[in-house]
Amino acid sequence: MTDAVTRSRAVIDAAHAADPELRDGQPAELVYGMAVERWVVSLLPTASAVLCLAARAQHLERWTLPRSAYPMDKIGYHAWRTEQYRRQGARAKELCLQAGLPASDADHVERLVAKKALRDPDGQVLEDAACLVFLESEISVFAANHAGYTAEKYIDILRKTMRKMSPEGRRRALALALPEPIAALVRQAATMLQNTP
């Protein structure tokens, strides 16, 4: 099993390596997958090898289906995101099976990557990790690309993000060393969520 996990990780990383976008001199997908896995292990030190593989496979070959392939509206965004989840899950399973991972474990990787296991404990840890990566590493870039958004719009986005998180995930989010005014918006979103019946 250990050899199969090692091979699965290697083929996932090789697929990530094809991402043409670089971040810190490395393929952006690989950087993202490593960050999600790091958070998974931080949140759950006893995380299984399968959960870690699913974390590593986040955004797998996402660049092959650009957002521009769908209408640039809310419906188009949701259709694109749903198809991304499906494709990424199927591809992660395919790679894990090729690497010799048992079918039941490859199926679990697929379910986690495709967001079909959000109510499972592993699915919640993975969701927390992805949200924490967004807050820690991506929200500032997102804000720079959406300078016209109002504070209320950002709070709404952050509230929706934090709604997906467990209480421990939210606690970790509030402990992040975020720049102002983003940190204040995160605190405000968390307070609003806490006060929502």
C-alpha positions in Angstrom: 0.0 0.0 0.0 2.8 2.4 0.9 4.4 2.0 -2.5 1.1 2.5 -4.2 0.6 5.7 -2.2 4.1 6.9 -3.1 3.5 6.2 -6.8 0.0 7.9 -6.7 1.6 11.0 -5.2 4.3 11.0 -7.9 1.8 10.7 -10.8 -0.4 13.4 -9.3 2.5 15.7 -9.0 3.6 14.9 -12.5 0.1 15.9 -13.8 0.3 19.1 -11.7 3.7 19.9 -13.3 2.1 20.4 -16.7 0.3 23.5 -15.4 1.6 26.4 -17.4 1.0 29.0 -14.7 3.8 29.3 -12.2 3.7 30.5 -8.6 6.9 31.0 -6.7 8.7 29.3 -9.6 6.7 26.1 -9.4 3.5 25.0 -11.2 0.6 26.8 -9.6 -1.5 23.6 -9.2 1.4 21.8 -7.4 1.8 24.7 -5.0 -2.0 24.7 -4.3 -2.1 20.9 -3.8 0.9 21.1 -1.4 -0.8 23.9 0.6 -4.1 22.0 0.9 -2.3 18.9 2.1 -0.3 20.9 4.6 -3.5 22.3 6.1 -5.1 18.8 6.1 -2.2 17.5 8.2 -2.3 20.5 10.4 -6.0 20.1 11.0 -5.9 16.3 11.4 -2.4 15.0 12.2 -3.8 11.4 11.9 -5.0 12.1 8.3 -5.0 8.9 6.2 -2.8 8.5 3.2 -6.0 8.5 1.0 -7.1 11.9 2.5 -3.6 13.3 1.9 -3.7 12.1 -1.7 -7.1 13.7 -2.2 -5.7 16.9 -0.8 -2.7 16.7 -3.1 -5.0 16.2 -6.1 -6.9 19.4 -5.5 -7.3 21.5 -8.7 -5.9 18.6 -10.7 -5.5 19.7 -14.4 -7.9 22.6 -13.7 -6.1 24.6 -16.3 -7.3 22.3 -19.1 -10.9 23.6 -18.7 -10.7 27.4 -18.6 -13.4 29.5 -17.0 -13.9 31.2 -20.4 -15.3 27.9 -21.8 -18.6 28.7 -20.0 -20.9 31.8 -19.9 -19.4 34.5 -17.7 -22.4 34.6 -15.4 -23.4 32.9 -12.1 -25.0 30.0 -13.9 -22.0 29.6 -16.1 -19.6 29.7 -13.1 -21.5 27.0 -11.2 -21.6 24.8 -14.4 -17.9 25.2 -14.8 -17.1 24.5 -11.2 -19.3 21.4 -11.2 -17.6 20.0 -14.3 -14.2 20.8 -12.8 -15.0 18.8 -9.7 -16.2 15.9 -11.8 -13.2 15.9 -14.1 -10.7 16.3 -11.3 -12.2 13.5 -9.3 -12.3 11.1 -12.3 -8.7 12.0 -13.2 -7.4 11.6 -9.7 -9.0 8.1 -9.5 -7.6 7.2 -12.9 -4.1 8.2 -11.8 -4.3 6.4 -8.5 -5.5 3.2 -10.2 -2.6 3.4 -12.6 -0.3 3.7 -9.7 -1.7 0.6 -8.1 -3.8 2.1 -5.4 -6.7 -0.3 -4.4 -9.9 0.4 -6.1 -11.8 1.2 -2.9 -9.1 3.8 -1.9 -9.1 5.3 -5.5 -12.9 5.5 -5.3 -12.6 7.4 -2.0 -10.0 9.8 -3.5 -12.5 10.5 -6.4 -15.4 11.2 -4.0 -13.3 13.6 -2.0 -11.8 15.4 -5.0 -15.2 15.6 -6.7 -16.8 17.1 -3.6 -19.2 14.1 -3.2 -18.2 13.5 0.4 -18.7 16.9 2.0 -20.7 15.4 4.9 -18.0 12.8 5.7 -15.4 13.7 8.3 -12.6 13.5 5.6 -14.7 15.7 3.3 -15.1 18.4 6.0 -11.3 18.4 6.8 -10.6 18.8 3.1 -13.1 21.6 2.8 -11.6 23.4 5.8 -8.2 23.0 4.3 -9.2 24.4 0.9 -11.0 27.4 2.6 -7.9 28.1 4.7 -5.7 28.1 1.6 -8.0 30.6 0.0 -7.9 32.9 3.0 -4.2 32.5 3.6 -2.8 32.6 0.1 -5.5 33.7 -2.4 -7.8 36.3 -0.9 -5.3 39.2 -1.4 -4.9 38.3 -5.1 -8.7 37.9 -5.5 -9.2 41.4 -3.9 -6.6 42.9 -6.2 -8.5 41.5 -9.2 -11.9 42.7 -7.9 -11.0 46.2 -6.7 -14.5 47.4 -7.5 -16.2 45.1 -5.0 -17.7 46.8 -2.0 -16.9 45.7 1.6 -20.4 44.2 1.8 -19.6 42.0 -1.3 -16.4 40.8 0.3 -18.1 40.1 3.6 -20.8 38.1 1.7 -18.1 36.0 -0.1 -16.2 35.5 3.2 -19.4 34.5 5.0 -20.2 31.9 2.3 -16.7 30.6 2.6 -16.8 30.3 6.4 -20.2 28.8 6.3 -18.6 25.7 4.6 -16.1 25.4 7.4 -16.2 23.5 10.7 -15.9 25.3 14.0 -12.2 24.3 14.2 -11.7 25.5 10.6 -13.3 28.9 11.5 -11.1 29.2 14.6 -8.0 28.6 12.4 -9.2 31.1 9.9 -9.6 33.8 12.6 -6.0 33.0 13.8 -4.5 33.6 10.4 -2.1 36.6 10.1 -4.0 38.4 7.4 -3.4 42.0 6.3 -5.9 44.7 7.0 -8.5 45.4 5.9 -9.0 41.7 4.9 -8.5 40.5 8.5 -11.2 42.9 9.7 -13.6 41.7 7.0 -12.9 38.0 8.0 -13.7 38.9 11.6 -16.9 40.7 10.6 -18.0 37.8 8.4 -17.4 35.3 11.2 -19.3 37.4 13.6 -22.3 37.7 11.2 -22.2 33.9 10.7 -22.1 33.3 14.5 -25.1 35.6 14.9 -27.2 34.0 12.2 -29.9 31.7 13.6 
